[in-house]
Amino acid sequence: MSSAPKLTSRRAFFSGLRGLPADTGEKHTPNIIRPPWSWGFEDHCTACGDCILACPENIIKAGPNGHPEIDFAKGECTFCDACADACNEPVFDRSAPAPWHLDVSVSSKCFAENGVYCRSCGDVCPESAIRIIPQLGGRARVLIDDDLCTGCGACFSACPVDAISIKPSTEIAHG
């Protein structure tokens, strides 16, 4: 009996080129963003949904396993602590120096970087962490100051071409 080679879907192939996990039908959770100041979800979260109901910005949703996930497409996090206040489990640590460690980046789809006037992300950033620097030829360079960025997600939903990506940091600075 001969076995035919497994064909890769077009989406999986191109996702692999971008460095994203290919869609193989398996669960991939490295890009899930949990609520701010949270840790130990696998050990402590009971998936009760109290934090989801408590979020006044409605940016917390239930993931496939019921655990809360942040959805920046719905808006930004105001760090109000309502999710932590609603939780009865030892999931949140508000004494941590930062609410989370996220990497925010801008892709080549960005209007400003392609010569189209756009300042949407910079205008909505409450921390002024996004600078849009004009370049020759009408293009601009979008820079995110990691020291000022809180990872609130305001820029994500404001971007008209989905050029902003926010994902958990792969490296956490020691200090």
N, C-alpha and C positions, 0 to 999 in steps of 0.2 A: 504494500500500500504506500503510495507516494504522498508526501505531505506538501501541500501548496504553501508557498511563502505567505506570511501574514502581510497584508497590504496596510500601509499606513494611510490614514485619512489625510486630506489636504490640510485640514485645521491642525491636526497633530504634527504634521511635517513643519508647517510654518510656525507653530508655537515653539517647537524645538529650536528653530533658528533664532527666535527672539530670546531664548534662554528660559522660557516658561515651561512648566511641566506639560508634556503632551497629554492630551485627553485620551487615556487608555481605558476609561470606564472605572478606574479605581478612584478612591477618594484622595484628594490632595488638599491638605490643610495648611501649608506653610504661609499662605498669604491672608489667612483669616486674621482680622483685627478684633481683639476682644475689647470690652469696655475699659476706660482709663483706670489706672491703678489696680488692675486685676492681675492675678497670677494663680497658678495651680488649678486651672479649670478642670483638667482631667481628674484631679484628685478630690476637689471640693465642690464644684458646681453640681447642683442637683437638677439643673434645667427647669427650675420651677417657673421661670418667666417673670418673676417680680421686677427684675431690673428693666425688662423690656417695657412693661406697663408703666414704670416710674419715669422713663426718659421723656422730658418735656419736648425735646427736639424730634422725637420719634425716629432716631437713627439707629436704634438697637433692634435687631430682628433675630428671630430664632433660626439657627442654622439647621442643616439636615439632621443633626443628632439632638436638636433642641437647645443646645448651648448658645448663649447670646453672641452675636457678631455685630460689628459696626458696619453700617451701610452709609458711606459718605455721599452717595448719590442723593440721599434724602435731605442732607444738610450738614451742618457742622456741629461739633461737640463744644459746648460752652463750659465744660468742666464744672457743672453745677453740683456734682456728687449725688444726685438723686438715685442713680443706679446703685451706688455703694450703700446709701442709706436704706434702700429697700431690701438689700440682701441680708439674709440671716445666716449665711455660711461664711467661713473664713476665706473669702475669695478676694477681697479688696485690701490693699495696703496703702492708705493715704499718706503714710509717712515717707513713702518713696520720693526721691528727689525729682522724678519726672513721671508724668501720668502714663507714658508708654515710650517705647523706642521705635520710631517709624522712619522709613526712608521715603522721602517725597522727591519725585523726579518729574521732569518735563520731557515729553517725547518730541520727535521731529515733526509731529502733526501740528505743533503750536503755531497759531496764526502769527504771533509777533515774530517768531523765528523764521517765518516764511514771507515776511514783507507785508503782512496785512496788519493794519493798526488794531491792536487789541491790548487791553490792560485789565481784563476782567479779573484775573487771579490776583494781581497786585492791588487792585482797588478794594477787594473784599477781605484781604488778609488783615486780621485784627492786630497782629504783631508787627506788621510792616516787614515781614521776613522775605518778601518777594520783591526783587529789584528787576526792572526791565530797562536794560541799557541799550540805547540806540547804537547801531553799527552802520558802516558804510553800505550804501545800496538800499536803504529803506528797511533793512532787517533789524531785528533787535535780539539781544541775548537775554534770556530769562535766567536769573540766578536766585537760588533759594539759600538763605542764610540759615544753616543748620543750628546755629547758636540761638537764633531768635524763634525759629519754627517750633510751635507746640504740637503740631500734628493734628490740629483741630478739624481739618478737612474742609474749611470754608472755600478754599481754592478749587477743590475737586468738583463740587457741584456747580461752581461758577464758570468753569471752562466750557466754551461752546463746542469744542471739538474733542473732548475727552483726552486731552494731551497730558493731563496730570495723573500720575499714579502714586498711590500711597500703599505701602506694604510694611510688614514688620521688618525691623532692621535685622540683618544677618549678623552684624557685629555690634556689640555694645561697648562703648568706650569705658575704660577703667579710669577712675579718678576720684 
